[in-house]
Amino acid sequence: MIEAQESGTPLLVLTADRPPELRDCASGQAIDQLKLYGGHVNLFHELAVPEPRLELLRYLRQTVAHAWQCARIPEPGPVHLNCPFRDPLPPVRDASATGLSRDLDEAFFGHLSGEAPAAGRITARQRLSAPRGIIVAGPCAVTASGVYAAVLQRLASSLHWPVLADALSPARHHDLSGTVVVTAYDALLRNARVGRALLPRQVLCLGGWPTSKVLRGWLAQSGAEVLLVAPTARNRDALHGRTRTLQLPLENFDADRPAQVDTTYVTAWRQAEEAARTVLDDKLAATRNLFEGKAAWLLSESLPEATPVFVASSMPVRDAEYFWRPGGRRTQFYFNRGANGIDGTLSTALGMAHGGKPSVLLTGDLALLHDANGFLIRPKFSGSLTIVLINNRGGGIFEHLPVARFDPPFEDYFATPQEVDFARLCAAYGLKHTLVRDWAQFTGLVSRLPVHGIRVLEVRTDRKRDAAFRKKLFADAARAAGRAL
Ligand SMILES: Cc1ncc(C[n+]2csc(CCOP(=O)(O)OP(=O)(O)O)c2C)c(N)n1
């Protein structure tokens, strides 16, 4: 529910309930469900207890139509309807309802339409005048990602600004030829001299800020003027910068060409990116160790075109941001990055893959285990999901915190290692499990995805060694960027 609100996803949630006379009287299995989701919904309504009366059916029709409308405008999000039922609950014949069938003809619903209600289309054209400007393409899960990328490409070319492309933005996965696409920003901005040389005056932020702490810190200190374009009324600026917000989808936005263009600035970005990217790519290609970041890197090279990928919170989303190679593979990214929870990861990925194209989930072990019972849906699941499980026995993300040097309490209270045998867990749910031995085998397994079923590819990694290797990669890439400027 919270992620639906955070990401602006329309969602209608129906909770079944006891009727009012069976609440607050120890009747069993009855809790207070009213406004259960607090402020996380666009609308809460408790439906009337059903009765076979036409007036009540008219009320139900209107209430459900209104609820669905509230799930879409003014801001898409979740709506909660609590639905009380009274005995008899089995579908037994009820003579009192037969008379109603006459009135429930097509005309009863005929005036309703499934189309989204027309919200006012606002468009805006802005003057972005600074010669030293950047576009930060942040998280954005649009379905028409090709359109988004085309609009972005036009905008970036006319402004002559580089695009810092998050892995959660279509900007990373579409061909933006003619623009400078920066993907190694987290690594290259670790070099303070490079960071100073590339400071922008204006920033156009699309959707919101990427995860990278390094990028966020650099932007917060830059003092740059920010224009944030996002189709939401929610505050998306955790950096509290000199920010103006335009509540628009990118397609409705345009910018005038700046009067002056500083080609040395955009060239510096290109050189820094090329140098840092080359180091990352070369070192990742060369490493034979099962370094967890290499899974994201290899997926970016090997997956079939336009594969839907759900990327879990914690290190998977960060490794995608650091290492996922840019290009025109049109990979479609999905994520729960509103509250950044590791809960519900498996079920969300199964929902994404159900009835659609062969899909991939990239997840850590704790995130997968949090929702392991999501596998119970397997007999009803139609489609294909390949789960790339990075098993580093605990929360690898915490190895990057200063507290990692203090053990105890680090292992027991932060890393929280687990000892689950995933082969046996998969067997219990009737899933195919493969323990990945090396990267050649992994590449083969993800280059062609099966048409049906759920399979788990387990990559056993070492979180301490991998945290150290990440740091080394970033340091090498940052040095190379420095040499390039
Ligand atoms: C529901 C929920 N509980 C706790 C957290 C805090 N948390 C963030 S990352 C993380 C560890 C995740 O471990 P894993 O999925 O194995 O990924 P890794 O850190 O190894 O990449 C935890 C517990 C959270 N984000 N969401």
The ligand as an SDF file (V2000), in Angstrom:
LIG
                    3D

 26 27  0  0  0  0  0  0  0  0999 V2000
   10.7620   -4.2930    5.6040 C   0  0  0  0  0  0  0  0  0  0  0  0
   12.1580   -3.8150    5.8490 C   0  0  0  0  0  0  0  0  0  0  0  0
   12.8110   -4.2140    6.9640 N   0  0  0  0  0  0  0  0  0  0  0  0
   14.0770   -3.8170    7.1850 C   0  0  0  0  0  0  0  0  0  0  0  0
   14.7020   -2.9940    6.2910 C   0  0  0  0  0  0  0  0  0  0  0  0
   16.1170   -2.5210    6.5730 C   0  0  0  0  0  0  0  0  0  0  0  0
   17.0570   -3.1380    5.6170 N   0  0  0  0  0  0  0  0  0  0  0  0
   17.5200   -2.4560    4.5580 C   0  0  0  0  0  0  0  0  0  0  0  0
   18.5560   -3.3380    3.6360 S   0  0  0  0  0  0  0  0  0  0  0  0
   18.4450   -4.6710    4.6490 C   0  0  0  0  0  0  0  0  0  0  0  0
   19.2550   -5.9120    4.3770 C   0  0  0  0  0  0  0  0  0  0  0  0
   18.8270   -6.5790    3.1290 C   0  0  0  0  0  0  0  0  0  0  0  0
   19.5860   -7.7430    2.9440 O   0  0  0  0  0  0  0  0  0  0  0  0
   19.5840   -8.5170    1.5670 P   0  0  0  0  0  0  0  0  0  0  0  0
   18.2200   -8.5250    0.9980 O   0  0  0  0  0  0  0  0  0  0  0  0
   20.2280   -9.8350    1.7860 O   0  0  0  0  0  0  0  0  0  0  0  0
   20.4450   -7.6040    0.5940 O   0  0  0  0  0  0  0  0  0  0  0  0
   21.9760   -7.1160    0.6960 P   0  0  0  0  0  0  0  0  0  0  0  0
   22.0340   -6.0580    1.7630 O   0  0  0  0  0  0  0  0  0  0  0  0
   22.8360   -8.2770    1.0270 O   0  0  0  0  0  0  0  0  0  0  0  0
   22.2420   -6.5480   -0.6520 O   0  0  0  0  0  0  0  0  0  0  0  0
   17.5760   -4.4130    5.7000 C   0  0  0  0  0  0  0  0  0  0  0  0
   17.2480   -5.3710    6.7760 C   0  0  0  0  0  0  0  0  0  0  0  0
   13.9840   -2.5910    5.1390 C   0  0  0  0  0  0  0  0  0  0  0  0
   14.5290   -1.8120    4.2020 N   0  0  0  0  0  0  0  0  0  0  0  0
   12.7250   -3.0200    4.9380 N   0  0  0  0  0  0  0  0  0  0  0  0
  1  2  1  0
  2  3  1  0
  2 26  2  0
  3  4  2  0
  4  5  1  0
  5  6  1  0
  5 24  2  0
  6  7  1  0
  7  8  2  0
  7 22  1  0
  8  9  1  0
  9 10  1  0
 10 11  1  0
 10 22  2  0
 11 12  1  0
 12 13  1  0
 13 14  1  0
 14 15  2  0
 14 16  1  0
 14 17  1  0
 17 18  1  0
 18 19  2  0
 18 20  1  0
 18 21  1  0
 22 23  1  0
 24 25  1  0
 24 26  1  0
M  CHG  1   7   1
M  END
$$$$
